[in-house]
């Protein structure tokens, strides 16, 4: 898979030994295996491999690396950001690889100048990690200077996250758009993927999803699949399973069968 990876790194940096290169390839391969365990995100394997290889060259070139994660809520954007951050920490591109969330109230000051000063403090706090920016329209409302200050940050990965509608103005801006190195589209989950997510949540609760309950879930997901974006994708599934768990737990008090989820426990 990475036959030419070592020569790539050696050409880019000029001093890496074979042992270092093998270690980096191992890190990327392990990250790709971890990615396969995340429902609905295996489609990003090629992009994650590219990020792992290119991020170092951008770091040595002194250029920031910025992402736009485009998708509805609950489509795995935060999970992928954490995975990428950990990979880059292990590759010694980032010092921490930790994810820091930022919102409008973190950046809003009494004046445009104070806004930029607040951005500088937030970026410094996140240095060496990933700065995850949600609710981008709220940030953009503070002024372009704020967005530029974020995207010009070095030694930090910046992720601008939102729906296509939320990011449309930013991605179309001729001054801002060129600063975004990677644009990743996160589609809504399929009914089958959400059923897999539901099964993992049930496993986490140490319960058993009966075949009848699984079939009811599948029917709900097929019926609602055009609404997943509005419902929140995996957040919607978690709400269903959390409520089902509470119903199962209540049976403990009455001596009923408590380790299984039945169709009557499932409500969409």
N, C-alpha and C positions, 0 to 999 in steps of 0.2 A: 504493500500500500504506500509506503514512504520510501521507495527505492531511491528517489532523487532528493529526498529531504535533506540529507547531510550536505550534499554539494550546494544546495540552496543556502543553508545556514553559513557554510564556509565562505561562499562568495559574498554574502551579505555582510559578514562581520570580519572575515579575514583572519580569525584567530581561534576559532573553536576547534577543540580536539575531537577525535572520533568518539571518545567516551562521553563527552558532553552531548554530542549530537544524538547518540543512541539513547541517552537519558531523556532528552527532549521528545524524541519520537515515542518512547515508552509512555511519557506523560500524556501526549496527545492521544495515543491509542487507548489508554485507560479512560480518558475523558469520553471518547467516543463510545466505549462500552457502557459507561455510566449514562450516557445520553440515551442509549437504547432502552434503558430501564424506565425512562420518563415517558409516560404515555403521550403520544401525539407529537413528540419532539424529535424523533429519529430522522425526520426529514431534513434536519439542520446539520447532519453529520458533515456534509461537504463544506458548509460555511464555517463550522466550528474548526475543522481542520485548517481551513484557509486563515482563520483568525489566529490560530496558534502559531502558524508559520510567519504570517505577515506582521503581526503586532510587534515582534522584536525588531524587525527592520525599520518599522516606523518609529519605534522608540529611539533607535540609534540615529535615525535621521532627524530626531528632534520634533517630529510632527505628532500632534494629538491624534488619538483614535476615538472616533465618535460613532455611536450607533443610533438608529431609529428603529424601535420595535413597534410595528404597526399591527394592531389587532384588538379585538374586543376583550373585555375583562374575562379572566379565568382561562386564558389560552396558553398559559405557561411562560409568559414573558419574564416574570421574576425568577422562576426556576431556572430558565436558561441563562439569565444574567448571573445568577449565583454560580452556575456551573462554569461559565466562561471565566468569571473572576477567580475561582479556585484553580482552574487550569493555568491561568496567567501568573498566579502566585507561584505555582510549582515550577513554572518555566522561568521564574525570577524576573519576569517583566514587570509585575506589580509586587510591592513589598508586602501588602496585606491580603489583597484579593477580597476584602470584605465589602459587602454591599451597604451603601448608605442611601436612604430615601430622602428626598427633598421635596418640599411643597412651597406654595406661594408665601405662606406666613414666615418661612425660614429666610426669604429673600426680600420681602417688602419692607422698605424703609420710608422715611419721611420725604425723600427726594430721590431723583434718578441717581445722583452721586452716591447716596447712602445705599441704594439698591446694589450697585456694583461693588461697594465695599462689603456688603453682606455676602455677595456671591464669593468674593475672595476668601472670606472666613470659612464659608461652607466648603469650598474647594480645598482649602488647606486642611480642614478636618478630614476630608475624604481622601487626601493624597495617599497614593499607593493602593487605592481600592477602586471600587466602582460606584459612581454617583448616579443613582437611579432617579430620574426626573419624571414624575407622573403629573397629570393635569397640565399638560403643556400650554393650552390656551391661557390659563391663569398666569403662567410664567411669562408668556409672550406679551400679555397685557401690561406687564411692568416695563416693557420697552425692549427694543432689539439689543441694546447694550448689555442687558442681562443675559440674553441667549448667547451673544458673542463671547461674553466673559466666561460662560460655562464651556462653550465649545473650544475655546482657546486654552483650556486647562491642560497642563502637561503632567506626566507621571500619574494620571488618573484616567480611567475609562468612563466616558459619559454616555449614559443611555437615556434617550428621550423616548418616552413610552406613551402610547395612546391609540385611539381608534383612527381609522383613515380620515374621518371627518375632523378629528381634533388636531391631526398633524398636517392637514392639507395645506394650510396657509404657510406653515414653516417650510415644508418640503418644496413649495413652489417659489419661495423667496430666493431670488438670484444671489443674494449676499450670504444667506445662511446655508442653503442647500449644498453648495460645494464643500462645506466643512464636515459633512456627514459621510463617513467612509463606508459604513455598512448599513443597508436597509433590509430588515428582515420582516417578512409578512407572516403573521400568525393567523391561519384560518380558524374558524370555529371548529370544535371537535365534531367527529361523527358520532352517531348513536353507539356504534361498537366501541369507540374509544371511551365514551362516557361510561359505558357498562364496565369496561376494564377499570376505570377510575373508581367506580362504585365498589367493585370487588375488592380493590386494595383498601379502601376505607373500611369496609366490613371486616377484612382481615386485621386491620389495625385495632378494631374494637374486639377482636378475638371472638367474633361471631361467625355463624355459618349462614350464607345466603342460599336459601332453598331454591330448587329449580323453578318452582312456581313464582317465587318472588323475583328471581332474575328475569323470568319471562315478562312479568308485569313491568319491571323497570325498562326492559327493552321496548315494550310497547309504548310506554310514556315517552321515551327518548325519540322514537321514530315519529310519534305524533307531534312532538315539540321541536323537532330538529331545525325548523326555520326560525325558531325563536331563541336559539341558544345564545346568540349575541346579546340580546336584551336580558336574558335570564342569568347570564354570567358563566355559562359553560361549566367548568369544574366547581365553581362556587354553588351553582344550582344543585349539582350532584351532592355536594357536601351537606347542603341544607336538608335534602331528602334523607340521606343516611343518618344524619344527626337526629332528625325527628324519629326515624325508625328505631334508632338505638334507644331513645328515651322510652318508646313504647315497649321495647323488649325488656329494658331495665325495670319497668314498672311491674312486669310479670314476676320479678323476683319476690316482690312483696306478697304475691298471691300463690307462690309455689308452682307457677306454670313453667313451661319449657322456655328457658331463658337464653340458650346459646344459639338460637336460630332466628332468622328473620323470615316472616311469612308474608304472603301477599297483602294481608290486612294491615301490616306494618308500613307498607309503602304507599305514600301519597305524593303525587306530582303536582 
